[in-house]
């Protein structure tokens, strides 16, 4: 069971306004893939020539892309830390879980009326000495 991380410039998601392309990441885990947009800064078509597919980074000679390379390095380091920290639980994780962790996405928790009532009771009624009896 291999888990892989790949960065690429997604030319299919080019902005219609200024023809700039975003950087994406792709996680493949348990034969399932999940993709997500990495940066909010878009790359112009003329700057795509500095992207090196083998290293999945921009050319080191171009100083204006240094911040992008640092961001990609941090994400890759966090990917390796995640794999190491969750080594025994990886068979229960999905590629979307890994992607969401790397991109700092939080899943919305579904709150039912019963859970909201219980939370209110535990946080507001039980903790207040005057209301508890």
C-alpha positions as CSV (number, residue, x, y, z in Angstrom):
1,X,0.0,0.0,0.0
2,X,1.8,3.1,-1.2
3,X,0.7,6.7,-0.6
4,X,2.0,9.3,-3.0
5,X,2.0,13.1,-3.2
6,X,2.5,15.0,-6.4
7,X,2.4,18.7,-7.2
8,X,1.5,20.1,-10.6
9,X,0.3,23.2,-12.4
10,X,-3.2,22.6,-13.5
11,X,-3.6,24.2,-16.9
12,X,-7.2,23.0,-17.2
13,X,-8.2,25.4,-14.3
14,X,-6.8,28.4,-16.0
15,X,-8.3,31.8,-14.9
16,X,-10.5,33.3,-17.7
17,X,-9.6,36.8,-16.6
18,X,-5.8,36.7,-16.9
19,X,-4.9,33.2,-18.1
20,X,-3.0,32.2,-15.0
21,X,-2.9,28.7,-13.6
22,X,-3.1,27.3,-10.0
23,X,-0.8,24.8,-8.4
24,X,-2.5,21.6,-7.3
25,X,-1.6,18.6,-5.3
26,X,-2.6,15.0,-5.9
27,X,-2.7,12.4,-3.2
28,X,-3.0,8.7,-4.2
29,X,-3.8,6.4,-1.3
30,X,-5.3,2.9,-1.5
31,X,-5.8,3.3,-5.3
32,X,-8.0,6.4,-4.8
33,X,-6.9,9.9,-5.8
34,X,-7.8,13.2,-4.3
35,X,-6.8,16.6,-5.6
36,X,-6.8,20.1,-4.1
37,X,-5.6,23.6,-4.9
38,X,-2.5,24.5,-3.1
39,X,-2.0,28.2,-3.5
40,X,-4.1,31.3,-4.1
41,X,-1.3,32.8,-6.1
42,X,-1.8,31.9,-9.8
43,X,1.1,31.2,-12.1
44,X,1.2,33.0,-15.5
45,X,1.6,31.0,-18.6
46,X,5.0,32.6,-19.3
47,X,6.2,31.4,-15.8
48,X,5.2,27.8,-16.4
49,X,8.4,27.3,-18.3
50,X,10.3,27.5,-15.0
51,X,8.3,24.6,-13.5
52,X,10.4,21.4,-13.3
53,X,8.1,18.4,-13.4
54,X,10.7,15.9,-12.1
55,X,11.4,17.8,-8.9
56,X,7.8,19.3,-8.8
57,X,9.3,22.7,-8.0
58,X,10.2,25.8,-9.8
59,X,13.8,26.4,-10.9
60,X,16.0,27.5,-8.1
61,X,17.6,30.2,-10.3
62,X,14.3,32.1,-10.2
63,X,14.1,34.0,-6.9
64,X,10.5,35.1,-7.4
65,X,9.3,31.5,-7.0
66,X,11.2,30.9,-3.8
67,X,8.1,31.4,-1.7
68,X,6.2,28.8,-3.8
69,X,9.0,26.3,-3.4
70,X,9.1,26.9,0.4
71,X,5.4,26.3,0.6
72,X,5.6,23.1,-1.4
73,X,8.5,21.9,0.8
74,X,6.4,22.6,3.9
75,X,3.5,20.7,2.6
76,X,5.7,17.7,1.6
77,X,7.3,17.7,5.1
78,X,3.8,17.7,6.7
79,X,2.8,14.8,4.4
80,X,5.8,12.7,5.6
81,X,5.0,13.7,9.2
82,X,1.4,12.7,8.7
83,X,2.4,9.3,7.3
84,X,4.8,8.7,10.2
85,X,2.3,9.8,12.9
86,X,-0.6,7.7,11.5
87,X,1.4,4.7,10.4
88,X,-0.9,2.2,12.2
89,X,-4.1,3.9,11.1
90,X,-3.4,4.4,7.4
91,X,-5.8,1.6,6.4
92,X,-8.7,3.6,7.9
93,X,-7.7,6.9,6.2
94,X,-8.8,8.0,2.8
95,X,-7.0,10.1,0.3
96,X,-9.4,13.0,1.0
97,X,-8.5,12.8,4.7
98,X,-4.9,13.3,3.9
99,X,-5.6,16.1,1.4
100,X,-7.8,17.9,3.9
101,X,-5.1,17.6,6.5
102,X,-2.4,19.0,4.2
103,X,-4.5,21.9,3.0
104,X,-5.8,22.6,6.5
105,X,-9.4,22.0,5.6
106,X,-11.8,21.2,8.4
107,X,-14.8,19.0,7.9
108,X,-18.1,20.4,9.1
109,X,-19.5,18.5,12.0
110,X,-23.2,17.8,11.6
111,X,-25.0,18.9,14.8
112,X,-28.4,17.4,15.6
113,X,-31.0,19.0,17.8
114,X,-30.4,16.4,20.5
115,X,-26.6,17.1,20.5
116,X,-27.2,20.8,20.7
117,X,-29.6,20.4,23.6
118,X,-27.2,18.1,25.4
119,X,-24.3,20.5,24.8
120,X,-26.4,23.4,26.1
121,X,-27.4,21.5,29.2
122,X,-23.8,20.3,30.0
123,X,-22.2,23.7,29.3
124,X,-24.8,26.2,30.7
125,X,-27.0,24.4,33.2
126,X,-24.8,21.9,34.9
127,X,-21.9,24.3,35.3
128,X,-24.1,27.0,36.9
129,X,-24.5,26.3,40.6
130,X,-27.8,28.3,40.8
131,X,-29.5,26.4,37.9
132,X,-28.2,22.9,38.7
133,X,-30.6,22.0,41.5
